[in-house]
Amino acid sequence: MAEYSQEVTQRFQGTPEQIAAGLVGEPPRKWQSIVIEDYDPAWVDRFAAASSSLNEVLGGLIISVEHVGSTSVPGLAAKPIIDIDLLIEDTTEESRYIPALERLGYRLVLREPWWHGHRMLVSPAEDVNLHVWPQDAPEPVRHRLFRNWLRSHPEDRELYATTKRRLARDTAHQPGDYSLAKNAVIDDIYARIFAATSDEAQGWPRRVTH
C-alpha cells in the first residue's frame, strides 16, 4: 500500500455551525433520532438497486459509485441508511446532475463547498444518503480505507459497533450530537489504518494489535 497525502490522513471535522450553514431546505426527518440495528444482508441489495438507478439517469457523468459507511461492512451494526459516494468531475455544476437526481426523488439537503465540494442528497424515503464529490476529493478515499479496514479487522469492527450503540443511547435527547460524538473512536481507528499503511510502505509488517 502506498502512503497517502496529508489531505487524506487529516480528517475534516465539520462543526454544527458549518453543517447548519450548509443545510438546504428542511433537514431530513431521520436526523431527529438515531436508531442502530444489527447488520442486515439486504443492505447490499439496497445499494445495488440505488446504484443501478444512478447509472441509468447519470450515465457517463459518473466516475465511480461506492457503497460506504457502516451498512457496507458485513457484520457491523448501523443505522439502516445506505451511504453512497458518487464521484463526478465537478460538483459545482449542479445543473448537470441535480435535476436528474430529483427526477428519481432525491432531495438536496447539504451544500458544503468548503468540504471538498461535497453535496448530499437523500432518497424519498430518506433511507439513502447520496454523497456527491468531485473526482479529486480526498474524503471518498478515507471512506474506502475505513470500510475496508473494518471489513478485515473484527476487533475494530466490534469496537465501533459498541461505541455507536452507547453513543446512540447517550445522545438520545440530542441526536444532532451523535455524529460529532463518534469522532474520538473514528480518529483512533484511522490512526491504526495510517500506521499500518506507513509500515507497509516501508516494508515493515502490518501492525495488528489494537
Backbone bond lengths (Angstrom), bond angles and torsions (degrees), N, CA, C in turn:
res aa  C-N    CA-C-N  psi(-1)  N-CA   C-N-CA  omega(-1)  CA-C   N-CA-C  phi
1 M - - - 1.459 - - 1.530 110.45 -
2 A 1.310 116.85 140.13 1.449 120.56 178.13 1.521 110.26 -83.27
3 E 1.320 115.01 159.07 1.457 118.75 172.17 1.525 108.49 -75.54
4 Y 1.360 115.31 159.76 1.450 120.03 -174.65 1.517 110.64 -114.22
5 S 1.334 114.94 159.59 1.458 121.02 -178.60 1.525 110.45 -67.81
6 Q 1.332 114.55 163.92 1.461 120.07 178.77 1.526 111.10 -61.17
7 E 1.316 117.70 -33.67 1.464 120.57 178.44 1.521 111.43 -60.37
8 V 1.333 116.49 -33.55 1.460 120.56 179.36 1.524 111.00 -79.93
9 T 1.324 117.03 -41.36 1.464 119.76 -173.61 1.515 113.22 -79.00
10 Q 1.328 118.64 -18.80 1.458 120.82 178.17 1.525 109.17 -106.03
11 R 1.308 116.00 107.62 1.462 121.47 -172.71 1.519 112.08 -76.63
12 F 1.323 115.33 133.20 1.460 121.63 173.81 1.524 108.93 -75.12
13 Q 1.326 116.97 130.19 1.455 121.12 177.90 1.525 108.29 -122.89
14 G 1.319 115.43 102.83 1.447 120.35 -178.69 1.515 111.81 -69.65
15 T 1.313 116.02 146.31 1.464 121.78 176.85 1.525 109.50 -88.85
16 P 1.338 117.11 161.56 1.471 118.82 174.93 1.527 112.21 -56.09
17 E 1.325 116.56 -33.57 1.460 120.28 179.68 1.529 111.21 -66.65
18 Q 1.331 116.18 -40.73 1.460 119.19 178.26 1.521 111.30 -66.07
19 I 1.327 115.80 -42.60 1.464 119.56 178.60 1.527 110.28 -60.72
20 A 1.339 115.87 -43.18 1.466 119.66 179.05 1.526 111.02 -62.50
21 A 1.348 116.53 -39.17 1.464 120.29 -179.47 1.522 111.40 -67.33
22 G 1.326 116.99 -29.32 1.456 120.42 -178.34 1.516 114.22 -86.99
23 L 1.334 117.46 -6.71 1.457 121.00 -175.52 1.522 111.35 -66.70
24 V 1.322 115.10 134.34 1.462 122.18 176.98 1.525 107.72 -114.18
25 G 1.321 117.43 115.47 1.462 119.84 -179.90 1.516 112.42 70.60
26 E 1.327 115.32 -153.51 1.452 121.02 -177.63 1.524 110.98 -79.18
27 P 1.342 118.00 138.59 1.469 119.24 176.42 1.528 110.60 -66.54
28 P 1.319 117.53 150.79 1.471 120.01 177.81 1.526 111.73 -57.14
29 R 1.311 116.20 142.87 1.466 120.79 179.31 1.524 111.37 -60.17
30 K 1.330 116.26 -33.50 1.461 119.30 -175.69 1.526 112.99 -72.35
31 W 1.334 117.20 -6.38 1.457 119.61 172.51 1.530 110.96 -73.77
32 Q 1.328 116.89 -12.92 1.456 120.69 -174.72 1.519 113.50 -80.99
33 S 1.322 117.98 -9.03 1.463 121.15 177.96 1.524 108.76 -153.53
34 I 1.325 115.15 151.66 1.456 121.36 179.72 1.529 108.14 -114.31
35 V 1.322 115.66 118.75 1.461 121.54 179.28 1.523 108.38 -120.63
36 I 1.329 116.68 118.72 1.457 121.70 179.20 1.526 108.41 -104.24
37 E 1.330 116.32 125.54 1.464 121.16 -178.40 1.523 110.45 -118.31
38 D 1.336 115.77 157.90 1.462 120.22 172.97 1.525 109.22 -61.82
39 Y 1.321 115.44 154.17 1.460 119.95 -179.97 1.528 111.20 -56.07
40 D 1.322 115.59 138.45 1.458 122.50 179.78 1.535 108.60 -123.21
41 P 1.341 118.43 116.85 1.470 120.32 179.28 1.531 113.44 -56.77
42 A 1.325 117.42 -21.45 1.468 120.60 179.54 1.522 111.91 -66.96
43 W 1.323 117.96 -16.32 1.466 119.95 178.53 1.524 111.12 -61.13
44 V 1.318 117.14 -33.91 1.467 120.34 177.98 1.526 110.31 -62.49
45 D 1.319 116.62 -42.76 1.469 120.81 179.81 1.525 111.27 -67.36
46 R 1.323 116.46 -36.66 1.465 119.44 178.35 1.521 110.72 -64.83
47 F 1.327 116.73 -39.37 1.469 118.96 175.42 1.517 110.17 -63.27
48 A 1.320 117.39 -45.75 1.460 120.66 -177.94 1.523 111.12 -58.36
49 A 1.330 117.08 -41.45 1.461 120.82 179.46 1.522 111.09 -65.73
50 A 1.333 116.52 -43.27 1.463 120.11 179.35 1.529 110.76 -65.37
51 S 1.329 116.60 -41.92 1.460 121.02 179.50 1.521 111.46 -61.84
52 S 1.325 116.25 -40.92 1.457 119.99 179.03 1.530 111.20 -62.07
53 S 1.327 116.64 -41.64 1.466 120.43 179.20 1.522 111.30 -65.13
54 L 1.332 116.00 -39.57 1.460 119.61 179.27 1.527 110.99 -62.98
55 N 1.307 116.06 -42.75 1.465 119.83 179.46 1.521 111.45 -64.93
56 E 1.317 116.74 -33.16 1.459 120.00 -180.00 1.524 111.71 -66.16
57 V 1.336 117.45 -40.50 1.469 119.42 -173.41 1.523 113.74 -94.08
58 L 1.336 117.56 -21.94 1.465 119.80 -177.20 1.523 113.24 -109.52
59 G 1.313 116.82 -24.84 1.463 121.40 173.79 1.514 114.27 48.66
60 G 1.346 115.15 -119.08 1.450 121.73 -172.98 1.519 115.14 -68.69
61 L 1.329 118.40 -10.30 1.464 119.99 176.44 1.522 111.37 -69.64
62 I 1.325 116.44 -24.45 1.462 121.04 -172.80 1.521 110.77 -79.03
63 I 1.334 115.06 128.87 1.457 121.33 171.41 1.518 109.87 -91.26
64 S 1.323 116.69 -43.26 1.469 120.48 175.24 1.514 109.75 -160.11
65 V 1.330 114.82 155.65 1.467 122.93 174.60 1.519 106.63 -131.56
66 E 1.334 117.11 121.69 1.464 121.25 -176.21 1.517 110.62 -127.10
67 H 1.323 115.03 137.59 1.466 121.39 170.06 1.524 107.04 -82.01
68 V 1.334 117.05 117.49 1.455 122.07 -178.32 1.532 108.79 -128.54
69 G 1.327 115.35 -175.05 1.454 118.80 -179.43 1.513 111.66 76.99
70 S 1.305 115.79 -178.97 1.459 121.06 -171.61 1.521 113.95 -65.69
71 T 1.341 117.52 -30.62 1.469 118.02 -179.42 1.521 112.40 -69.90
72 S 1.338 116.86 -10.52 1.470 120.35 179.59 1.524 112.43 -90.42
73 V 1.344 117.53 0.72 1.464 122.01 -176.65 1.527 109.13 -111.30
74 P 1.323 118.81 106.96 1.467 120.47 179.54 1.535 111.39 -55.42
75 G 1.333 114.45 132.00 1.456 120.36 178.21 1.513 115.08 89.73
76 L 1.338 118.20 -5.85 1.459 120.97 -176.59 1.527 110.68 -95.94
77 A 1.326 116.16 127.24 1.456 120.84 174.01 1.523 109.42 -64.04
78 A 1.327 116.78 146.48 1.464 118.94 -173.78 1.523 110.72 -161.26
79 K 1.341 114.39 163.19 1.453 118.77 164.03 1.535 106.72 -66.20
80 P 1.326 118.63 137.85 1.474 120.23 -176.39 1.529 112.36 -77.74
81 I 1.334 115.39 52.23 1.458 122.57 -179.64 1.526 107.55 -125.26
82 I 1.310 117.17 124.01 1.459 121.98 -176.90 1.521 109.91 -80.05
83 D 1.320 116.48 124.03 1.461 121.26 174.98 1.527 109.08 -98.31
84 I 1.324 115.06 129.59 1.463 121.33 -179.55 1.518 109.14 -126.51
85 D 1.329 116.18 131.12 1.461 121.85 170.39 1.524 108.46 -97.34
86 L 1.324 115.68 118.22 1.463 122.55 177.51 1.518 108.11 -110.92
87 L 1.321 117.05 118.10 1.462 121.42 178.92 1.517 110.09 -102.11
88 I 1.343 114.35 129.12 1.454 121.68 174.65 1.535 107.36 -130.72
89 E 1.302 117.14 175.59 1.466 119.22 -175.17 1.518 112.08 -66.34
90 D 1.349 116.92 -45.09 1.464 120.71 -172.61 1.522 109.24 -149.92
91 T 1.339 117.00 119.03 1.468 119.67 -178.65 1.519 112.92 -81.86
92 T 1.330 117.87 -13.45 1.461 118.75 -177.30 1.523 112.12 -70.26
93 E 1.333 117.17 -24.83 1.469 120.98 179.56 1.529 109.02 -86.60
94 E 1.320 115.56 72.03 1.462 120.63 -173.04 1.525 112.87 -62.86
95 S 1.322 117.29 -28.12 1.464 119.92 -178.19 1.528 111.93 -64.51
96 R 1.333 117.49 -17.26 1.461 120.62 -178.66 1.524 112.17 -81.76
97 Y 1.334 118.14 -19.37 1.462 118.56 -176.02 1.531 115.07 -136.31
98 I 1.336 118.48 -28.80 1.464 119.46 -177.52 1.533 112.02 -62.95
99 P 1.337 119.92 -48.51 1.475 118.33 -179.90 1.526 113.04 -57.73
100 A 1.334 116.91 -39.68 1.469 119.39 179.08 1.523 111.06 -64.63
101 L 1.324 116.56 -39.80 1.464 119.63 178.54 1.529 110.86 -69.72
102 E 1.306 117.00 -34.92 1.464 120.26 177.27 1.523 110.76 -63.81
103 R 1.324 117.56 -32.53 1.465 119.72 177.34 1.535 111.12 -65.84
104 L 1.326 116.90 -24.15 1.474 120.71 173.99 1.527 111.44 -82.94
105 G 1.331 116.80 -6.26 1.456 120.61 -179.01 1.520 114.27 99.38
106 Y 1.333 116.92 -0.91 1.467 119.21 177.88 1.525 109.90 -69.61
107 R 1.334 114.80 150.89 1.463 121.51 179.46 1.521 109.13 -128.79
108 L 1.341 116.62 130.04 1.459 121.13 176.94 1.528 109.43 -69.90
109 V 1.342 116.75 126.24 1.463 119.80 179.71 1.522 113.08 -121.80
110 L 1.340 118.25 -21.12 1.462 121.07 178.55 1.529 110.17 -136.64
111 R 1.316 114.51 133.76 1.461 121.77 172.27 1.526 106.02 -127.38
112 E 1.345 116.20 110.05 1.458 120.87 -172.51 1.536 110.55 -128.57
113 P 1.337 117.13 76.80 1.465 119.91 -178.09 1.523 112.75 -61.39
114 W 1.337 117.43 -27.69 1.471 120.55 179.70 1.526 112.21 -72.93
115 W 1.329 117.43 -16.68 1.460 120.51 179.83 1.527 108.55 -104.83
116 H 1.320 115.42 66.94 1.462 122.83 176.87 1.523 112.37 56.63
117 G 1.338 117.15 29.58 1.461 119.93 176.97 1.513 114.50 77.60
118 H 1.323 117.84 20.31 1.465 122.64 -175.64 1.530 112.61 -62.28
119 R 1.323 115.00 135.76 1.461 122.66 167.26 1.532 107.04 -125.97
120 M 1.323 116.51 143.49 1.465 119.35 176.43 1.514 109.77 -129.87
121 L 1.330 114.56 132.68 1.460 121.55 175.64 1.519 108.50 -122.06
122 V 1.325 116.15 155.29 1.463 120.68 175.87 1.517 109.21 -119.17
123 S 1.317 115.19 149.77 1.458 121.62 178.96 1.530 109.89 -73.32
124 P 1.336 118.25 167.01 1.467 120.13 -178.85 1.527 113.33 -55.02
125 A 1.325 117.33 -38.10 1.462 120.74 179.82 1.531 112.13 -87.93
126 E 1.332 116.96 1.29 1.463 123.49 -178.30 1.530 111.60 58.64
127 D 1.333 115.76 30.39 1.465 119.77 178.65 1.524 111.71 -107.72
128 V 1.352 116.19 7.82 1.462 122.24 172.33 1.523 107.88 -135.01
129 N 1.330 115.71 126.63 1.463 121.73 169.78 1.523 107.10 -101.46
130 L 1.319 116.27 113.86 1.458 121.43 -178.53 1.529 108.95 -101.37
131 H 1.325 116.18 111.81 1.460 122.48 -179.03 1.533 107.81 -99.20
132 V 1.318 116.89 119.21 1.456 121.68 -178.34 1.528 108.17 -105.35
133 W 1.339 115.97 126.55 1.464 122.66 -175.99 1.531 110.41 -129.17
134 P 1.341 117.01 150.37 1.465 118.95 168.89 1.519 110.02 -71.34
135 Q 1.305 116.72 158.57 1.458 121.15 -169.04 1.526 114.47 -62.18
136 D 1.346 117.90 -25.15 1.458 119.69 -177.47 1.526 113.19 -99.86
137 A 1.327 118.50 11.40 1.462 121.01 -178.64 1.532 110.70 -67.70
138 P 1.335 118.71 136.34 1.461 120.95 -179.59 1.525 114.06 -77.75
139 E 1.330 117.49 -24.18 1.465 118.95 -173.34 1.532 113.38 -61.69
140 P 1.344 120.17 -41.46 1.463 118.57 177.15 1.526 113.14 -60.56
141 V 1.340 117.05 -30.84 1.464 119.85 175.48 1.522 109.70 -62.41
142 R 1.328 115.85 -44.34 1.464 120.62 178.68 1.526 110.61 -61.37
143 H 1.328 115.91 -43.03 1.462 119.78 -179.21 1.527 111.26 -59.17
144 R 1.331 117.23 -42.73 1.461 120.01 -179.62 1.533 111.25 -68.15
145 L 1.334 116.07 -39.84 1.460 119.02 177.62 1.521 111.27 -61.81
146 F 1.324 116.61 -43.98 1.467 121.41 -179.59 1.525 110.37 -63.90
147 R 1.326 115.83 -46.74 1.472 120.63 178.66 1.523 111.05 -58.49
148 N 1.314 116.71 -49.43 1.464 119.85 -175.98 1.523 111.90 -67.07
149 W 1.324 116.35 -35.33 1.467 119.93 177.57 1.532 110.55 -63.80
150 L 1.325 116.82 -47.24 1.468 119.76 -178.83 1.522 111.28 -66.42
151 R 1.315 117.61 -31.37 1.466 119.99 176.82 1.523 111.79 -63.78
152 S 1.315 116.82 -30.20 1.473 120.34 -173.20 1.531 113.97 -111.76
153 H 1.334 117.95 1.76 1.461 121.53 -179.43 1.527 109.71 -129.55
154 P 1.330 116.92 88.61 1.468 120.79 -174.38 1.520 114.61 -61.25
155 E 1.332 118.11 -29.27 1.463 118.82 179.96 1.524 110.86 -66.69
156 D 1.321 116.97 -44.32 1.458 119.23 177.54 1.529 111.66 -70.91
157 R 1.316 116.90 -32.49 1.465 119.91 175.85 1.530 110.38 -61.31
158 E 1.316 116.94 -43.73 1.456 120.84 179.68 1.525 110.54 -70.07
159 L 1.332 116.77 -39.58 1.465 120.07 176.96 1.516 110.79 -58.57
160 Y 1.316 115.92 -45.20 1.461 120.15 -178.59 1.523 110.97 -65.95
161 A 1.320 116.97 -42.33 1.464 120.19 179.38 1.525 111.35 -62.52
162 T 1.319 116.31 -46.17 1.464 120.65 -179.42 1.525 110.76 -62.39
163 T 1.324 116.08 -42.33 1.460 120.28 179.87 1.519 111.11 -64.80
164 K 1.308 117.53 -41.80 1.459 120.32 -179.78 1.521 111.68 -63.44
165 R 1.316 116.58 -42.28 1.472 119.11 179.41 1.535 110.07 -63.19
166 R 1.333 116.42 -42.47 1.466 119.71 -179.64 1.524 110.63 -64.69
167 L 1.316 117.37 -45.17 1.458 120.36 -178.09 1.521 111.92 -68.08
168 A 1.331 117.49 -33.36 1.465 119.90 176.06 1.527 110.28 -60.98
169 R 1.340 116.37 -38.69 1.475 120.05 176.33 1.521 110.91 -69.90
170 D 1.332 115.64 -44.13 1.465 119.74 -174.55 1.529 112.72 -68.10
171 T 1.333 117.47 -27.88 1.467 120.59 -177.26 1.530 112.11 -106.43
172 A 1.332 116.64 16.09 1.467 120.12 -176.78 1.528 111.49 -57.12
173 H 1.336 116.30 -31.64 1.466 120.23 -179.02 1.523 111.96 -79.24
174 Q 1.348 117.16 -16.66 1.461 121.99 -179.83 1.525 108.95 -147.58
175 P 1.333 117.02 76.57 1.469 121.54 -173.38 1.518 114.28 -57.45
176 G 1.329 116.99 -24.35 1.452 119.39 179.85 1.513 113.56 -63.47
177 D 1.341 116.61 -17.74 1.466 120.61 -179.88 1.526 112.34 -83.67
178 Y 1.319 117.50 -10.86 1.469 120.64 -171.92 1.532 112.64 -60.34
179 S 1.322 117.17 -50.25 1.461 120.05 -175.87 1.525 111.24 -62.36
180 L 1.338 117.06 -43.79 1.456 119.62 179.44 1.526 111.17 -66.18
181 A 1.326 117.01 -33.63 1.460 120.68 -178.79 1.524 111.94 -66.71
182 K 1.341 117.25 -22.55 1.466 120.66 179.94 1.525 112.95 -78.38
183 N 1.319 117.32 -11.37 1.466 119.72 -171.08 1.523 113.21 -57.16
184 A 1.329 117.62 -39.13 1.468 119.72 -175.87 1.523 111.49 -61.90
185 V 1.333 117.37 -48.47 1.468 119.35 -178.54 1.521 110.84 -70.47
186 I 1.324 117.64 -35.58 1.465 120.36 177.78 1.529 110.11 -63.09
187 D 1.331 116.62 -44.21 1.462 120.00 179.66 1.527 111.11 -64.11
188 D 1.330 117.59 -37.37 1.468 120.62 177.29 1.531 110.82 -61.42
189 I 1.323 115.81 -43.78 1.462 119.75 -178.93 1.525 110.29 -68.00
190 Y 1.336 117.09 -41.76 1.465 118.86 177.31 1.525 111.45 -61.61
191 A 1.319 117.32 -35.58 1.471 119.65 178.41 1.523 110.19 -59.63
192 R 1.318 116.79 -39.78 1.464 119.91 178.47 1.531 110.80 -70.74
193 I 1.317 116.70 -38.12 1.464 119.92 178.56 1.526 110.38 -59.98
194 F 1.326 116.69 -48.97 1.460 119.21 -174.91 1.521 112.09 -77.17
195 A 1.331 118.14 -26.15 1.460 119.88 172.42 1.521 109.71 -65.08
196 A 1.332 116.67 -42.58 1.463 120.40 178.34 1.521 110.16 -66.00
197 T 1.324 117.19 -40.47 1.456 121.12 178.59 1.521 110.83 -60.70
198 S 1.335 116.43 -45.83 1.453 121.07 -179.26 1.521 111.27 -63.47
199 D 1.331 116.56 -42.64 1.460 120.63 179.51 1.524 111.04 -60.55
200 E 1.342 116.22 -45.68 1.457 120.00 -176.90 1.524 110.84 -66.84
201 A 1.338 115.90 -34.82 1.457 119.18 179.77 1.530 111.11 -64.45
202 Q 1.336 116.25 -26.80 1.456 120.42 -179.77 1.529 112.26 -97.80
203 G 1.336 116.02 5.07 1.447 120.07 177.47 1.507 114.46 83.94
204 W 1.349 117.64 12.57 1.458 121.19 179.76 1.523 109.54 -90.18
205 P 1.328 118.24 157.16 1.471 120.13 177.52 1.522 110.44 -62.85
206 R 1.319 115.56 148.40 1.450 121.21 177.10 1.517 110.74 -65.65
207 R 1.334 117.58 137.02 1.456 121.26 175.54 1.523 108.95 -76.17
208 V 1.312 117.00 129.44 1.461 118.96 -178.07 1.515 111.74 -119.70
209 T 1.319 118.79 -4.68 1.462 120.09 179.19 1.517 109.14 -80.06
210 H 1.296 116.31 142.69 1.474 121.06 -179.28 1.512 109.27 -116.89
